[in-house]
């Protein structure tokens, strides 16, 4: 188990137990040399509960008997503990106690190659010299295997510490990274977004911003534009979902005079207008396959022709695209070109939904509260505790955009400078705040639903139990029992059906 690198503590406990059963060795003590502090530290001690070591028993190298074993890398053997005349350290005294006075004591160094990693010592219940010397040789062999396990654990710890330091360094770098102007949110998820913005802003790399509707994809695109060397140049936005397929090509690439009915003059497209700057293609997943092919050429070669023209136009632009669609699924369905996907997805930036960064909700709410208070000339200064609880419990399907709309509405409704729970929309209301707590047991609720479904089925089938049973997937017998249980009168639905028929006639 030691050689396989299993759980070290469990392996040592098992080893000490086996030695205690198979030999005269008792109360094993493993001490490891701490290279950082130059001390020998008790690591594992198996004995009676009252002899368990404190949290940390440590001695200097060369101090006491075990310190000498470590320093000199030599084994020692005492036939009787009460005859030891050398000074004992606090580590030695864990085993060399008065009640063990008539017992023997053995200690060996733990080696790994030329390096001494610690000591292994035992109390021995026999006093025969030959047995003790045999146990000492056996213990030296055991110490060799323990040395491999100790070294393996040290390497694993060093590796873990190294990874932890690197992780801490990266986290610190993320924390120190800039926060774009106007961006709200200090959660770890948003800090990662800011880190990505910082890394890609000052480059020409194509960026694909992904996230649900309302998370702020356009704001991220603006931050990338403003944070780079093209921040002072053109920024052109195109909402691909808002343009009909018949005119999107003209909007993107422009058209020549007379290219189609209504083309009364030459018109530059968005690509030409964005020359030297940045073009933001919002909702890129909405464009048709034919437009995707032409867009791919521009991204690959930086050239295009206007609609109805033959002159090749070369542009220098940085493209940022955004979508809330699952492009991978669209590729499988043949609705999005895979080559365009790879051309766009050079540097993806994912914006997490608001429900996954709850720590940002209050900061956003405070920001919007201040913004719309000033905008509407009102002095709304805070949110009540119930309102905060409702905001934190809500799942925010509309994300930041929905949060902004809700706070704007609440500011307009507030009359006392506070946003209360009743100022929030019904979708945010909880059972407690709206006074609609669930009444009755779960079984009562289930019975009510079942009765309602049976009544509806009987009504649709004009009171015929057999037809209603088939509709609900029940046997006629079970349906009859349910009708009897709930006191339903099927005949009433036949009468109602006949009245409706006569009235209609």
Secondary structure, DSSP 8 states (H G I E B T S, - for coil): -TTTT--HHHHHHHHHHHHHHHSSEEEEEEEEEETTTTEEEEEEEES-GGG---S--EEETTSHHHHHHHHHT--EEES-GGG--S---TTGGGTS-GGGTTSEEEEEEEEETTEEEEEEEEEES---HHHHHHHHHHHHHHHHHHHHHHHHHHHHHHHHHHHHHHHHHHHHHHHHS---TT----SHHHHHHHHHHHHHTTS---EEEE--TTS-HHHHHHHHHHTSTTTTS-EEEEEGGGS-HHHHHHHHHEE-TTSSTT--S-EE-HHHHTTTSEEEEETGGGS-HHHHHHHHHHHHHSEEE-BT---EEE---EEEEEESS-HHHHHHTTSS-HHHHHHHTTEEEE---GGG-GGGHHHHHHHHHHHHHHHTT----EE-HHHHHHHHH---TTHHHHHHHHHHHHHHH-SSSEE-GGGS-GGG--HHHHT----S-HHHHHHHHHHHHHHHHHHHTTT-HHHHHHHHT--HHHHHHHHHHTT--HHHHHHHHHHHHHHH-
